[in-house]
Amino acid sequence: MCAFAARAQVRIRTTMQTPEQLAQEGGNLSTAQARELEQQVEKNPHDLDARNKLLGYYFYQWMQAGEEAARAARRRHVLWLIENYPDSPLIALYETSIDPKGHSLADPEGYDQARAALLKKTEEQRTNARIFGNAAKFLQLNDRVTAEQLLLVAQQLEPGNGEWAWRLGFLYGIGVLGVDALAFNGQPASVDPLEQDGPFAAKAKKELETSKNPMLLAVAGNVIARYGTILAPSERDRVGYLTRAEQLYARAQALDPKNPSWTQMLQQTRAWRAQMQSSEDPDGPKRGK
């Protein structure tokens, strides 16, 4: 089947649901339903909706599928997507990620294969920013240096696309915090203390000190404020993260004063910090009073 015909077939089979919705729907499949979808994909490999649901099934219900079977199936679907649709939004899904360590579904061999396949695609299609972005998303928790390089290329290819500044801000934010795992709900699951003091964290801080991109600064500030307050071991540390976020919001506001979002984020964070500080002050108002 020619590539054009295959893609036309995908368009016919694609529903109005988002990739995220389909993956989450897959998490509710029964074993029998998943088996039927596997047969469906075997008959028509380019049925991306079915493949998307299967990725969700193996990600959310790996215990039912069997640990080794789920790991092998996920690897097979991810590698097929990279080979055939490297610019697909499906590759950027959390359900498509493969981690080399850290949990029972980790797949070091699959991670290495997927990483190599994605980087090969960036070499083969050097003008496709979406492929660079997908590769960066795949690597952002385990190879931040390469992820940054990929995002910078995507930004050069599409300088008017704010997504790449957004993604760089997110990368720098998790880099500063040392986040090395995200939970199903997108919240930080763990941090690596060594990463917090490592070379990428230092580079991220430097980039945030010198960047002139308000989107990048604001996104990094948002990550540091939200994730930092979740991860901080004490109220004082939380205040410190909020103070750092304020500084980033203030610079975004100065660079782009006509954007009301930066002002709103700055005001909210200042109020949040003030509330935390007052709760620590023995002579000030107490929380809940």
N, C-alpha and C positions, 0 to 999 in steps of 0.2 A: 504494500500500500504506500502511495507517495505521501510525503509529509503534508502536502496541502489537504489531501483527502482525509488524513488522520486528524488534522486539526479541525476540519469541517465537522467530522464526526463528534469530536469533543464538544464543539459549540452546540450541536444538536442535543447532546446528552447532559449538558451543564444546566443546572437549575438556577433559580433566583437566590438560593441560599448562599451565604458567604462561605468561604473555605473554613473559617473558624466554627461556624454553625454546623457544617457537615462533619467536621472532626469530632465535635462534642456529641453530635447525634450518634456517631459511631461508638462512642463510649457506652451507649445503652443497648448495643446489639447483643442478641443471644449468640451462643456458640453456633447454633444452626444457621442463623442469619449471616454470621460472618463467613461460614463455610460456603453459603450460597453466593456471597459477594466475591469470594476468592474464585469460584468457578466462573462467575460473570467476568471478572478481570482477566482470567485465563483466555476466555473467548474473545474479549475485546480489551486489550491492554491499555487502550487510550480512553477508557471510561474513567475519567479523573474523579468524578463524584464518588464512584464506588471505591476507588483506591483511597480517596481522602477519608471516607468513613472507616475503612480498614485500618488506616493509620491511627485514627482515634480509638478504635477498638483495641488494638494491641497496646496502645499507650496507657489507656485508662483501665483495661481489664486484663493486664498481662498475667495476673494470678490464675484467672480462669482459663486463659489460653495455654498456660504452661510456660514457665520462665524461658527455657531454651527455645521453644517453638516461637514464642512471641518475639524474642530477640532476633531470631533468624528471619522471621517474616517482616519485621520492621526494617531490618537491614535491606532485605530484597526490594521492598517497595521504595525506600528512600533512594537507593542506588539507581533504580529504574527511572525515577523522577529526575534525578540529576542528569542522567545520560540523555533522556528524551526531552525534558522540559526544564532546563537549568534556570530559566527566567520566570518560572511559575511561582505565584504567591504561596503555593502549597509548601515549597521548600523553606519558606520563612516561618512556617507555623511552629509553635512550641511542640506540638505533637509529632513533628517530623525530626526534631532534634535528636542527636545521638551523643551521649556523653561517654567519655573514656573511663570515668571512675565516679564514685560517690554514691551509687545506689544500685539496687538489685537488677535494674534494667540496663545498667551501663554496658557498653559494648566497645571495648577498646579496639578490636579489630575492625568493627564496622565504622567506628569514628575515623580511623586512619584511612580506610577505603573511601569514605564519603569526602573527607577533607581533600585527599588527592584528586578525586574525581571533580570536585568543585573548582579547585585551583587549575586543573587542566582545562576546564571549560572557560575560565577567565583568560587563559592564554589563547584559546581557539577563537573566542569571540570578544576581542579586546575593546570593542565599541559598545557593548551591551551593558549599560550601567546596572540593570536589574540583576544580572548574574553576579556582578561584583557585590551588590547589596545582599543577595541571598547567601553568598559565601561568607560575608562578614557576619551576618546574623547567626549562621551556623557555628562560627568560631568565637563569638564574642565572650563566652564564658571561659574558654579553655586556651585561646590563643589571641589575646587582645592586641598584640603587636601586629600580627597579620591582619586582623579585623580592621584595625585603624588604617593600614595601608590600602586595603580594599575599598574602604569608604572614601578615602581621599581620592582614589581613582574615579569612583562613581561621581563624586562631587565635581571633579574636573570634566567628566563627560557630560554632566548635566548641571552646570553651575546655577541654573535658575530653579532647580528642584529642591525645595526646602526640606524634603525628607532626609537628605543626606546630612544636613546640618543637625537635624533632629536626632538622627542615629548616632552621629559623633558625640553629641551632648550626652546621650544615654550611655554610650561606651565610656566616656570620660567619668561620668557620675559613678557607674558601678566600679570603674577602675580605682577611683579615689577611695571608695568604701571597701574594696576587696571582695565584692560579692562574687561567689563562684558557683552558685546554684540558685535557681528560681523555682518556686513551688508552682503547683497547677494553676493557682489563681494569679500568677505573675508577681507575687510578692517574694522578697529575698528569703531564701531558705537557709543559706549559710554563708559565712565569710571566711576568707583565708587571712589570718593576721599577718602572715609574711607578705602577702600581696599589698596590704595597706602601706607597708614600708618599702615596697619593691620599686624597681625601675619604672614600670609602667605607671604606677600611681604618681610617682614624681613627675613623669612626663605629662600626665593628664593635668596635674595641678598647674604646671607651667603653661600648658595650652590654654587653660581656663583663665590664667592671669593675663594672657596676651591676646586672646581671641577678640575680634571685632564683630563677631556674628551674634546678634541678639538671640536668635533662636537656639543656637548651640548653648549659649550661656544660661538661658532660662530653663532649658530641658535638663541640663546638668544640675542646676539649682533645685529643680523639682525632684530629681532622683535623690539628691543628697538630703533634702528635707524629708521626703517620705520614707525612703529606705533607711536613712540614717537614724530617724527617730524610732523605727522598728528595731533596729539592730543595736542601738546604743545601750550600754550596760547601766547607765545612770542618767538622772535628770540633767546633770551638768553637761554630760556628753551630748544629750539631745539639744540642749541650748546651743552648744558649740556648733552642731550641724546646722541648726536653723540660722545661726549668725552667718555661717559660710554661705548658705543659700541666699540670705538677704543680700549679701555683697554681690552675688552673681545676678540677682534680679535687678539690683540697682544699676549695675552696668548695662544690662539689657535695656532698661528704661532710658538710660542716658543715650544709648546708641540709637534707640528707636522710640522717641518720646510720644509719637502719635499712636502707638499700639497700646490700647487700654489693658490688655492682658497682663503686661509686665507690671503695671501699676497695681492691679488687683492682686497679683501673686505676691508682690512686695508687701502690700498692706496686710494681707492675710497672714503671712509668715511673721511679720513684726508683732501682730496681735497674739499669735500662737506662742512666740518666744516670750513676750511680756507675761502671758498667763503662766507659763512654766516657771519663770523667774520669781513671780509673786508667790507661787505656791511653795518655793524654797525659802522665801524670806520669812523669818520667824515673827517679824513685826508687821508683815504685810497681810493682805487678805488670803485666807486659806482656800484651797480648792474645795468646791462644793458649797462655799458660804457666800 
